[in-house]
Amino acid sequence: MRILLFSDIHGNAAALEAMLADSVRHDPYDLTLCLGDLVWAGPRPAEVLARLRELCHDDPSGQAGPAVCIYGNCDRILLDENARPPAKDGQRVARHREWMLSRLSEGDLAFLRRLPFDHRVTPLPGHELLAVHANPANVDDPIRPELSEDELAALLGPAEFQVLAFGHVHIPSVRLWRGRLLINVASVGLSMDGDPRAAYSVLTWAGGGWQVAQYRVEYDVQRVARDMRRGGLPRGRHFAERLLAARYPAQ
C-alpha cells in the first residue's frame, strides 16, 4: 500500500499542481490524503478546491474516492465566523473571509462542510495510520518539532495509532516517539522552514511496517507572490512576504 500525503495548500494552486505533477514519480497510490487548510491566505481558492474535488470524486453521498481531504483550522474559520482565533484582529479576519467566500461556489462550500476531522487506515491490527490536521484532539494545538517526550504525551493522549500524519506546522519532520512514527507533512503552499518549495510525503506499507519518504518541489513562487499582491487578496502584500521569506514571523 502506498499513500500520498500533503497538507496546508492555503489557496496556492500553482504549488498544488507542481506537487501533484511531481508525485506521479512515485505512482501508483492506493490512497491520497490531504490534511486540511485548503484555501485560506492564498490567491486561488476556487482553483485549489476544483482540483481537490476532482481528486476526491466529490460525492455528496459520502462515498470515498481515491482521495480523502480532512479539514483544518483555517477551513473551520472560513465556514464559521465565530471560529476566529482570539489573537487575530476580527476586522482583518472578516475581510479575508468575505473575499474568500466571494470566490467560492455553493458546491465548494458544501464540499468543505463535508470534510471529516480525521481518517484512519489499518493494514493490520496494531499498525494503524491516523491522519489529522494538527493533533488527534483538535485542529488548533500544534505538534511543534521541539516538544519534549512528556509534552507530546500530554498532547497525543492515549496514542491509538502506530503512525500519526499531520500538518498545521509548516515544517517537515519525521520523529520516532515511544515506538510510534510522527510525520509532519508540512505545507504545499506556504512553507515556513526557510525553503519555499512545496512539500509532500509518501507513506508505504511494506508488509510488516510503515516507511516514509519526504520530498520538495520547485514552483514559480515569485509569480504566486505577484498574484497575492495584485489580485485583490486582502493583506496580499503581507502574505506575499511570508511566502517569499518561508519563515514564521519572529516572536
C-alpha positions in Angstrom: 0.0 0.0 0.0 1.3 3.5 -0.9 -0.3 6.7 0.3 0.3 10.3 -0.9 0.2 12.8 2.0 0.1 16.5 1.7 -1.4 19.5 3.7 -1.8 23.2 4.1 -2.2 24.3 0.5 -3.6 27.7 1.5 -5.0 28.6 -1.9 -1.8 28.2 -3.7 -2.9 26.4 -6.9 0.5 26.7 -8.6 2.2 24.8 -5.7 -0.6 22.2 -5.6 -0.2 21.5 -9.4 3.6 21.3 -9.1 3.4 18.9 -6.2 0.8 16.6 -7.8 2.8 16.5 -11.0 6.0 15.6 -9.2 4.2 13.0 -7.1 3.5 10.9 -10.2 7.1 9.8 -10.0 6.1 7.6 -7.1 2.9 6.1 -8.6 0.7 4.2 -8.2 -1.1 5.3 -5.0 -3.8 3.3 -3.2 -4.9 6.5 -1.4 -4.3 10.2 -1.4 -4.7 12.1 1.9 -4.9 15.9 2.1 -4.7 17.1 5.7 -6.5 20.4 5.7 -6.1 24.2 5.4 -7.1 24.2 1.8 -7.7 27.8 0.7 -7.2 30.4 3.4 -4.4 33.0 2.7 -3.9 32.2 -0.9 -4.8 33.9 -4.2 -6.5 31.0 -6.0 -9.0 29.3 -3.6 -11.5 28.2 -6.3 -8.8 26.6 -8.4 -7.5 24.7 -5.4 -10.9 23.3 -4.5 -11.7 22.4 -8.1 -8.6 20.3 -8.2 -9.3 18.6 -4.9 -12.9 17.9 -5.7 -11.7 16.3 -8.9 -9.2 14.1 -7.0 -11.8 13.1 -4.4 -14.5 12.4 -7.0 -16.6 14.7 -4.8 -19.8 12.9 -4.0 -22.4 14.3 -1.6 -23.5 10.8 -0.7 -20.2 10.5 1.3 -18.7 7.7 -0.8 -15.0 7.8 -0.5 -13.0 8.3 -3.7 -9.3 7.7 -4.4 -8.5 10.7 -2.3 -9.7 12.0 1.1 -9.5 15.5 2.4 -9.9 16.4 6.1 -10.5 19.9 7.5 -8.0 22.2 9.2 -8.3 25.2 11.5 -8.4 27.6 8.6 -11.2 25.7 6.9 -13.2 26.0 10.1 -12.5 29.7 10.3 -13.7 30.1 6.7 -17.0 28.3 7.4 -17.7 29.6 10.8 -17.5 33.4 11.5 -17.4 32.6 15.3 -14.3 30.5 14.9 -11.9 33.4 14.8 -8.7 32.8 16.8 -8.6 35.1 19.8 -5.2 36.5 18.9 -6.3 37.6 15.4 -7.8 41.0 14.5 -11.5 40.5 14.0 -12.0 43.0 11.2 -9.0 41.6 9.2 -10.3 38.1 9.5 -13.8 39.2 8.4 -12.4 41.0 5.3 -10.3 38.0 4.4 -13.2 35.6 5.0 -15.6 37.7 2.8 -13.1 37.8 0.0 -12.6 34.0 0.1 -16.4 33.4 0.2 -16.9 35.6 -2.8 -14.7 33.4 -4.9 -16.2 30.0 -3.9 -19.3 28.4 -5.2 -22.1 26.7 -3.1 -20.7 23.4 -4.3 -17.2 24.4 -3.0 -18.6 25.3 0.4 -20.7 22.1 0.6 -17.5 20.1 -0.1 -15.7 21.9 2.7 -18.6 21.3 5.1 -18.5 17.6 4.4 -14.8 17.2 5.3 -14.1 14.8 8.2 -11.9 15.6 11.2 -9.6 12.6 10.6 -9.0 9.5 8.6 -7.7 6.1 9.7 -6.1 3.3 7.7 -5.4 -0.1 9.3 -3.5 -2.6 7.1 -3.1 -4.9 10.1 -4.3 -4.7 13.7 -1.8 -2.7 15.7 -0.4 -0.9 12.7 -3.0 1.9 12.3 -2.3 5.2 10.5 -4.1 8.2 11.9 -4.2 11.3 9.7 -5.2 14.6 11.3 -4.6 18.3 10.7 -2.9 19.4 13.9 -3.3 16.6 16.6 -5.7 13.8 17.4 -7.9 16.0 19.6 -8.3 19.3 17.8 -7.2 21.4 14.8 -5.5 24.1 16.8 -2.8 22.9 19.1 0.4 22.3 17.1 2.8 19.4 17.3 6.0 21.5 17.3 9.3 19.9 16.5 10.8 20.9 19.8 8.2 19.4 22.0 9.6 17.1 24.7 8.5 13.4 25.2 6.2 14.4 28.0 4.7 17.3 26.2 3.9 15.0 23.3 2.3 12.5 25.7 0.0 15.3 27.0 -0.9 16.4 23.5 -1.4 13.0 21.9 -3.4 11.3 24.7 -3.7 7.5 24.5 -2.0 7.5 21.1 -4.1 4.8 19.4 -2.0 4.6 16.3 1.3 3.4 15.1 1.7 6.3 12.6 0.4 9.8 13.0 0.4 12.0 9.9 -0.3 15.7 10.4 0.3 19.2 9.1 -0.6 22.6 10.7 3.1 23.4 11.5 4.6 24.2 8.1 7.9 22.5 8.8 8.5 18.9 7.5 9.8 16.3 10.0 9.8 12.6 10.9 10.1 11.6 14.6 10.0 8.3 16.4 8.2 8.7 19.7 7.6 5.7 22.0 7.7 3.3 19.2 5.3 5.4 17.0 6.1 7.3 13.9 5.1 11.0 13.8 5.1 12.5 10.3 4.7 16.3 9.8 4.0 16.5 6.1 4.3 20.3 6.4 2.9 22.6 3.7 2.3 22.6 0.0 1.6 26.3 -0.4 3.1 28.2 2.4 6.4 26.7 3.6 7.9 28.0 6.9 11.2 26.2 7.2 13.2 28.6 5.0 12.7 26.5 1.9 9.8 27.9 -0.3 9.4 24.7 -2.2 6.2 22.7 -1.9 6.4 19.7 0.5 4.7 16.3 0.4 5.3 12.8 1.8 4.8 9.3 0.6 4.0 6.6 3.1 4.4 2.9 2.2 3.1 -0.2 4.0 5.9 -2.8 3.4 4.2 -5.9 4.7 5.3 -5.6 8.3 5.7 -1.9 8.9 5.5 1.6 7.5 8.2 3.5 5.6 8.1 7.3 4.8 9.9 9.5 2.3 9.6 13.3 2.2 10.0 15.4 -1.0 10.2 19.0 -2.0 9.1 20.5 -5.4 10.0 23.8 -7.0 7.4 26.1 -8.5 7.2 29.7 -9.5 7.0 31.3 -6.1 7.6 34.8 -7.4 4.5 34.5 -9.7 2.3 33.5 -6.8 3.6 36.4 -4.7 2.7 38.8 -7.5 -0.7 37.2 -7.7 -1.1 37.8 -4.0 -0.1 41.4 -4.2 -2.1 42.3 -7.4 -5.1 40.0 -7.3 -7.2 41.7 -4.6 -6.3 39.3 -1.8 -6.8 41.2 1.5 -3.3 41.9 3.0 -1.9 40.4 -0.1 1.5 42.1 0.4 1.7 40.6 3.9 1.0 37.1 2.6 3.4 37.5 -0.3 6.2 38.5 2.1 5.5 35.4 4.2 5.5 33.2 1.1 8.9 34.5 -0.1 10.5 34.5 3.3 9.3 31.0 4.0 9.7 31.7 7.7 7.4 32.2 10.7 7.4 35.8 11.9 9.9 36.4 14.8 8.2 36.3 18.1 
